[in-house]
Amino acid sequence: MQYTLQVQGMTCGHCERAVTQAVQQIDPAATVRIDRAQNRVDIDSTQPREALAAAIAEEGYQVAA
């Protein structure tokens, strides 16, 4: 499945790595593309959207519903 999440709080490369690693802990095979300027995270994953959003939120970022 492909998901697009609106994620607030990503301000640097470290933030991008943290979000990517959070997603890949849930699904190691996931593909993550981040557009920091648009606060957008595109994810290709077999995991449910809710699990991916929760993993990102646990890193301290706000994920829009």
VEXDREN-2710 file (C-alpha; in Angstrom, 1 decimal):
% VEXDREN-2710
k/r/px/py/pz
1/MET/0.0/0.0/0.0
2/GLN/1.1/3.6/-0.6
3/TYR/0.4/6.2/2.1
4/THR/0.9/9.9/2.2
5/LEU/1.2/11.4/5.7
6/GLN/1.4/15.0/6.7
7/VAL/4.1/15.2/9.4
8/GLN/4.8/18.4/11.3
9/GLY/8.1/19.1/13.0
10/MET/10.7/17.8/10.5
11/THR/13.3/20.6/10.3
12/CYS/16.6/18.9/9.3
13/GLY/18.2/15.8/7.9
14/HIS/18.3/14.2/11.4
15/CYS/14.5/14.5/11.5
16/GLU/14.2/12.8/8.1
17/ARG/16.4/9.9/9.3
18/ALA/14.4/9.6/12.5
19/VAL/11.2/9.4/10.6
20/THR/12.6/6.9/8.1
21/GLN/14.1/4.7/10.8
22/ALA/10.8/4.7/12.8
23/VAL/8.9/3.5/9.7
24/GLN/11.5/0.9/8.9
25/GLN/11.4/-0.5/12.4
26/ILE/7.8/-1.4/11.8
27/ASP/8.4/-2.5/8.2
28/PRO/12.1/-3.0/7.2
29/ALA/11.1/-3.3/3.5
30/ALA/9.2/0.0/3.5
31/THR/10.2/2.7/1.1
32/VAL/10.1/6.2/2.6
33/ARG/10.2/9.5/0.6
34/ILE/10.2/12.8/2.5
35/ASP/9.4/16.2/1.2
36/ARG/10.3/18.4/4.2
37/ALA/9.2/21.6/2.6
38/GLN/5.7/20.2/2.1
39/ASN/5.7/18.3/5.5
40/ARG/4.9/15.2/3.5
41/VAL/6.0/11.6/4.0
42/ASP/5.2/9.1/1.2
43/ILE/5.5/5.5/2.4
44/ASP/5.2/2.2/0.5
45/SER/4.5/-0.5/3.1
46/THR/2.5/-3.6/3.8
47/GLN/1.8/-2.3/7.4
48/PRO/-1.4/-0.4/8.4
49/ARG/-1.3/3.3/8.1
50/GLU/-2.1/3.6/11.8
51/ALA/0.9/1.6/12.9
52/LEU/3.2/3.8/10.7
53/ALA/1.7/7.0/12.0
54/ALA/2.1/5.8/15.6
55/ALA/5.7/5.0/15.0
56/ILE/6.4/8.5/13.7
57/ALA/4.4/10.1/16.5
58/GLU/6.5/8.1/19.0
59/GLU/9.6/10.0/17.7
60/GLY/7.9/13.3/18.7
61/TYR/6.4/14.4/15.4
62/GLN/2.8/15.4/14.8
63/VAL/1.0/13.3/12.2
64/ALA/-2.2/14.7/10.7
65/ALA/-5.1/12.4/10.8
END
